[in-house]
Amino acid sequence: MAQAGGACEQLQVGAAVVLTGLVATPQLNGAQGEVSSPAVPGADPPRWHVRLLAPPSVVAEFPEGVRAKAENMVVREAWAVRRGQ
């Protein structure tokens, strides 16, 4: 699986993710986090709450975490494969 938006079954509470493709807050691209609550029902598009873990600069800037669409998250195992790690 490359992106969470392509196969939401891997996107669940507790999933380790990397944020990507964000336009309004580009400083969050590449930030690592953990999905801390499911997508809000009825939201269009659904957004998941992500607790940010790294880097420290974005954790400090967004201490409450962020809400992100599935298409803007890559499950970290898939991210490592994409980056050749």
C-alpha positions as CSV (number, residue, x, y, z in Angstrom):
1,M,0.0,0.0,0.0
2,A,1.4,3.4,-0.9
3,Q,-1.1,5.9,0.4
4,A,-3.7,5.5,3.1
5,G,-6.3,7.1,0.8
6,G,-5.9,4.2,-1.5
7,A,-6.6,1.5,1.1
8,C,-8.2,2.9,4.2
9,E,-8.2,-0.5,5.9
10,Q,-4.6,0.2,7.0
11,L,-5.6,3.7,8.2
12,Q,-6.8,3.2,11.8
13,V,-6.4,4.5,15.3
14,G,-2.8,3.9,16.3
15,A,-1.4,3.8,12.8
16,A,2.0,5.5,12.4
17,V,1.8,7.9,9.5
18,V,3.8,10.5,7.5
19,L,1.9,13.6,6.3
20,T,2.4,14.5,2.7
21,G,0.9,16.6,-0.1
22,L,-0.3,19.4,2.2
23,V,-0.7,22.8,0.5
24,A,-2.1,25.1,3.2
25,T,0.5,23.9,5.8
26,P,3.5,22.8,3.8
27,Q,5.7,22.8,6.9
28,L,3.8,19.6,8.0
29,N,4.9,17.6,4.9
30,G,7.2,14.8,6.1
31,A,6.0,15.2,9.7
32,Q,5.5,11.9,11.5
33,G,2.5,11.2,13.7
34,E,0.0,8.7,15.0
35,V,-3.7,8.6,14.2
36,S,-5.3,9.3,17.5
37,S,-9.0,9.3,16.6
38,P,-11.1,8.1,13.7
39,A,-12.4,10.3,10.9
40,V,-15.3,12.5,11.9
41,P,-18.5,10.9,10.6
42,G,-20.3,13.0,8.0
43,A,-17.3,15.3,7.3
44,D,-16.6,15.7,3.6
45,P,-13.9,14.8,3.1
46,P,-13.4,12.9,6.3
47,R,-10.4,14.0,8.4
48,W,-8.6,11.9,10.9
49,H,-6.9,13.4,14.1
50,V,-3.2,13.0,14.0
51,R,-1.0,13.4,17.1
52,L,2.3,14.7,15.8
53,L,5.5,13.0,17.0
54,A,8.4,14.5,14.9
55,P,10.1,16.7,14.0
56,P,10.1,18.7,17.3
57,S,9.5,22.0,15.5
58,V,6.0,20.9,14.2
59,V,5.2,19.2,17.5
60,A,5.8,22.6,19.2
61,E,3.8,24.5,16.6
62,F,0.8,22.1,16.6
63,P,0.7,20.7,20.2
64,E,-2.9,19.7,19.8
65,G,-2.1,17.7,16.6
66,V,-3.9,18.2,13.3
67,R,-6.8,16.8,11.3
68,A,-5.8,15.3,8.0
69,K,-7.5,13.7,5.0
70,A,-6.6,10.1,4.3
71,E,-5.1,11.2,1.0
72,N,-2.6,13.3,2.9
73,M,-1.3,10.4,5.0
74,V,1.0,7.5,4.2
75,V,1.2,4.6,6.6
76,R,4.8,4.7,7.9
77,E,5.7,1.2,6.8
78,A,4.7,2.1,3.2
79,W,6.6,5.4,3.5
80,A,9.8,3.5,4.4
81,V,9.3,1.2,1.4
82,R,8.8,4.2,-0.9
83,R,11.9,5.9,0.5
84,G,14.0,2.8,0.1
85,Q,14.6,2.2,3.8
